[in-house]
Amino acid sequence: MSHETFTSNLFSEVTEEQQQMVAGGKTIYDSLGTYFNADTTAFVFAAASGPGGSLVTQEFAEQEINTSAYKTFELNPYFYYPY
């Protein structure tokens, strides 16, 4: 058997995944992301009445903050389909 014949038939009966394992093929998938959102609500309300009497005031404020972060790291010795 010649070297050329051996080389051409080396991977004839193995799957693509097995070929990549033998050849050292690996895929690294590294992803990170963050999210930030802030909502602020505020109002002032006043009411009044007549000669020297009655007054109502009201103040309101609220702040809502949403935040998150993620990190993904995958080492796949075969292949990776991100979609």
C-alpha positions in Angstrom: 0.0 0.0 0.0 1.4 3.3 -1.0 1.4 6.4 1.2 -0.9 8.2 -1.2 -3.5 5.4 -1.0 -3.3 5.3 2.8 -3.8 9.1 3.0 -6.8 9.3 0.7 -8.6 6.4 2.5 -7.7 7.5 6.0 -11.1 9.2 6.8 -13.4 7.3 4.4 -15.4 5.4 7.0 -15.7 8.0 9.9 -18.1 10.8 10.5 -17.2 14.5 10.2 -17.3 14.7 14.0 -14.8 11.9 14.3 -12.5 13.5 11.7 -12.5 16.8 13.6 -11.7 15.0 16.9 -8.7 13.2 15.3 -7.6 16.4 13.5 -7.9 18.5 16.7 -10.7 20.7 15.4 -12.6 22.6 18.1 -15.0 25.5 18.2 -15.0 28.1 20.9 -18.2 30.2 21.4 -17.8 33.2 23.7 -20.6 35.7 24.2 -21.4 38.4 26.7 -24.0 41.1 27.0 -25.6 43.6 29.4 -28.9 45.4 29.7 -29.8 48.6 31.5 -33.1 50.4 31.6 -34.3 53.2 34.0 -37.8 54.7 34.2 -38.5 57.7 36.4 -42.0 59.0 37.2 -42.6 62.2 39.2 -45.4 64.6 39.7 -46.5 67.4 42.0 -50.1 68.2 42.6 -51.6 71.2 44.5 -55.2 72.2 45.3 -56.4 75.4 46.9 -59.5 76.9 48.4 -60.8 80.4 49.3 -60.0 83.3 51.7 -57.3 82.1 53.9 -58.2 78.4 54.1 -57.5 75.0 52.6 -54.5 73.8 50.7 -53.5 70.3 49.6 -50.2 69.4 48.0 -49.0 66.0 47.0 -45.7 64.9 45.5 -44.8 61.5 44.1 -41.6 60.1 42.6 -40.6 56.6 41.6 -37.6 55.2 39.8 -37.5 51.7 38.4 -34.2 50.2 37.3 -33.8 47.0 35.4 -30.3 45.6 34.8 -28.9 42.3 33.8 -25.7 40.7 32.5 -24.8 37.3 31.1 -21.7 35.4 29.9 -21.7 32.3 27.9 -18.7 30.2 27.0 -18.9 26.9 25.1 -16.2 24.6 24.0 -17.6 22.2 21.5 -15.1 19.6 20.1 -17.2 19.0 17.0 -19.0 22.0 15.6 -21.3 24.8 16.8 -24.4 26.1 15.1 -25.2 29.5 16.7 -28.5 29.8 14.9 
